[in-house]
Amino acid sequence: MSKMLADCPLCNSHQSVEVTTKTEKIPYFGEIMESTMLCSECGFKHADTICIDQKEPVKYTLSVGKENLNSRVVKSQSTTITIPEIGLKVEPGPQSQGYVSNVEGVLNRFEKAVKTALSWAEEDPVKMNAAQILEDLEEVKNGAKKVTMIMEDPFGHSVIVDEAAVKSGLSEEEIKKLKTGFTTFENEELELDRDSE
């Protein structure tokens, strides 16, 4: 574990932020670095976990239905998850976090994000679109609908643990199009645009 002092990015106080870092080995993710920042002047705080090991870029594709809702999903902070049939895509931003869950847990995260977007929506077409996405997600969870879950990770830390999951590499062109989460002033965003049929 190491500690150091830095200037605060919020209140600009000189050497007021204590920065603590430590490394650990975590299954699937490899070596990670945990960091915390705390300003003694204004109370600013920030915590982050970063995968240090870099692996080969990877893409997982899985046909999702009721029978594999319990399949293990390991998502790193740099992963883009897409469900094209219902127009859902989550791209990483600086607040994106890695997690270990299952397919149903990923669907529940999508559902929560759509409900949040719905609560902010003012336009009727956006509300109708969000309501349709929620209905589609519920149909997937109760077995009435199948969709494709695609996970793309340019740093190779993500995995879908299911015999039916198709693992492939990513081309240079595909990698260039992916966000990594390591940019300033972006948030993990949910695209509610649905393909016109």
Steps between C-alpha positions, in 0.01 A plus 500: 500500500629847419387847604574845361361852508365691200322826421121482506340503153181647649603775745861535375639479855873427499597145610161446670410172330628175645532242221521136608571215256537125539516204263337157522447193282133425422369195309411581134626858530863421590699771678294806596585832661258657749536872561323743731525877515376714790535878540541622859381850400178457299418131555540403133538123471545256217564127489596292199607150408711450189608175335877513454546179300420540133376198309402443139188694391194277523140479387239263646165433335223307673141423401313588819179338619347372821724190498826693546403791726732357768809486275793686657597838353827674584495858369803727525478880516603521132224278357224596259184286530246496218162331453430592137148351471364753748738785422694502827866594536701595807841652436760563769573845639724612788238389756465155342583216735582137458279240662431128521135406456287276282300559181187589696701749706616671180138516375395645837767772466366586154148508645604736780676733253195507270269576794728788600499633143121460491461708816692785330326469164261773396426409138236236425707309238784459752257382768341250259843374394610452862174322587551262204859426609378419854237268355762329280734450798219345702419264210863387490500432874175300489604299194267653240780662300865426409761768441872518433734637766830628362789597728803673345807570712807659339710397803378140517389484865136408440346156456163326469530160667257290296571210262283667234689833520703566185841654570679688223764766458445861401641654183702821511201679343262366769741599777528857367119538518480390865508737793732394782365705787826687540386840377416815691151624589293217352256275680399144427219563256198307391390531140122477470498528121334200341569392147213591270337190361 
